[in-house]
Amino acid sequence: MMYSRVALLLALCFSFLATAQQKDYTQYVNPFIGTSNFGATHPGAIAPRGMASVSPFNVAGSQNVLEKDSRWLSNPYVNENTFLTGFSHLNMSGVGCPDLGVILSMPTTGELKTQHLEYGTTYKNEEAKPGYYSVELDKYDVKTELTASTRVGVSRYSFPAGKANLLLNLGLGLTNEHGAMLKFNSSTEIEGYRMVGAFCYNNAESAYPVYFVARIYEAPENFGIWDKPASHKGVEAQWMGYNGKTRLKEQFMREVVGDSIGAYVQYDFEKPTQVVMKIGVSYVSIANARENLDKEVGDATFDEVYQQTKNAWNDKLSVVEVEGDDADDKTIFYTGLYHTQIAPSILNDSNGEYPAMKTRATKKTDGTRYTVFSLWDTYRNYHQLMSLLYPREQLDMVNSMLEIYDQNDWLPKWELNATETFTMVGDPAAVVLADTYQRGITDFDVEKAYAAMLKSADARENNPLRPGIAEYIEKGYVSVDSDVAGPVSTTQEYNIADFSIAQLAQALGKKEDAKRFTKRALSYKKLFNKTSGFLQPKMSDGTWYEPFDPLAGANFTENPGFIEGNAWQYLFMQPHDIKGMIKMMGGAKKFEAKLDALFAEDQFDMANEPDIAYPFLYNYLPGKSYKTREKVADLIDTYFTDNPAGLPGNEDTGTMSAWLIYAMMGFYPMTPGEATYTLSEPQFNKVTIHLNPDFNTNDTLVIQNVSENPSKVSAGFSINGKSIKKQAITHKEWVNAGEVIFE
């Protein structure tokens, strides 16, 4: 471990020298943004794309406004809540379904208590910044500070004089998945695992272990394990004096297995004392968790670990420099960039090992195996942003998706920690693969990727990615009586995937496939009812489903045709055929009127993905691009703010933040699967994007905004002094532009 600390110190020294003149971008990040209004983020400590994160856990107990067992709650922390029961070491951020929130540490003082509702406490004086969180616990007068490396959570507890306890609770978690093991190797080292899984409370058969090794850097006076067995009823229970009672196993040095178990160490401090705990985690083994702990942190101090993580965050955030006078704008922008660097997260250990799909056999990668692929959300804008700002990461994400295909026989749909959750609809991986290739990131097995895409697009039987595919191929749509959820939405999603396949086929010279999938991508028109002016669900015999209500389905209520939205919110979700849409709806004027009505009648939903690109549609109507600029600026001001409710809704693993980042920089990837951008207007005076030279000819793209009137009808832009009239530009043109001026 001495080697690890020396290596860490050297890394810190070199990092300090390299960044001595670098601006501290972490000062603009507010991790509390998104912790209210169901943003589902947490303010805990995490390194960029960290496997481990240490978050305050305040969603257990009826004292809290939002309690994890009383509703569908996907995050370990809610800003409005006031009762804290520990600090969880494995968490997700910005997801719509609960999972993880496990391996909870908790400092207490006085008498030992092991039931979280008894030892929980109110708190005050929270502070959060990238890689750091601190809070003061009212009941115990203990200050807790958290930081993390990629695979290790580090906590520092400042205890007052007197009796004190440090708990490690394996029974509590965000969901009620059960099963755990722990064992003391010494009074200062604990190892074990905790079962997790059942994302969205489904696919429980795929539950899996996460392993840990915890080290405590202050020898205790006593230690032990608690185990609260289940309560039994009936005659047998009358014989059991210990029925349902918590057992304390003092200085027990063997494995303990159970559903509600934990470990404790006890102190009696003569003076105020700081205790540091470090917990390494792994999805492969206890040995790997220990290796992660030794390699990444070793004997490094809390402050050294935090400084290295802070430097890592600055490296990530400095890829974009924004200039302007509005401090809040900088905060929401860099917090958005921060959120995009949380998921997908790293699955492999420091030695490259990770669990395979299905079998969870140990595999090894030479690069990075990413996980948490919330693709229904992220295919729309997130991966395009990664291709622009972090192309090396995007390449590793593509290769991770192909590794998933090798092991699971199908591309991912919503992959989490080497399990497929099959959440949401459509075939989004095809879009991401095609879009990445179109943006010039081609150093992956594109023929394998293409074969995988064709499999999901054409396999008519036992196709887990595209239910209802046979009917879709034959009729051009999925019907209501197919029993496929959201058949209109599903048809539209298949259309977008097919368009992306067609684009990649064209790029690869597969002309017949390009024609076939281009035709398939336009079948949404069969669901357009000219009488109602909406896309509507159809029966398998071709008749319209009745009764039809275009408002049904909003706010996540059920609707026979749509998923997480209504007919308004899905009406314009054909970004690959905007000209065809305009013609189908009766021309530019009628299209504009319908688009105006969407916003005027409060049917635009900034909080969910299907319609988030709609403000940019005005760019495709002659002389109406000023409406795009006005609406984008208004949406930013309305929904993205520097406070806990500063996201419009669920962060969706970076998708909402990707929208914000694009919108504030002044351009947007309107058509997934096609490497183009449509333009709006930067919210800053100047934006400098530092491009990765391994993937781009230019090192920088400078965007300047000299416009004085955002509603100016004739506003335009120029590239290197040459005026450009069009409102869309290819990715290649954009990254090679050098300097862009919005006028």
PyMOL commands that set and color helices and strands:
alter all, ss='L'
color gray80, all
select helices_A, chain A and resi 2-19+25-28+116-119+199-201+204-206+235-238+286-296+302-317+327-340+375-378+382-389+391-408+428-438+446-458+469-475+480-482+487-507+511-520+523-527+554-556+567-570+578-584+588-600+609-611+614-620+625-639+655-665+731-735
alter helices_A, ss='H'
color red, helices_A
select strands_A, chain A and resi 45-46+53-56+87-90+102-109+123-129+132-137+142-148+152-159+162-169+180-186+189-196+208-216+222-227+247-250+256-258+261-269+273-282+320-323+345-346+353-355+362-364+370-371+373-374+414-416+419-420+528-529+534-535+667-668+676-679+686-690+700-705+717-719+722-724+728-730+739-742
alter strands_A, ss='S'
color yellow, strands_A
deselect
rebuild
show_as cartoon
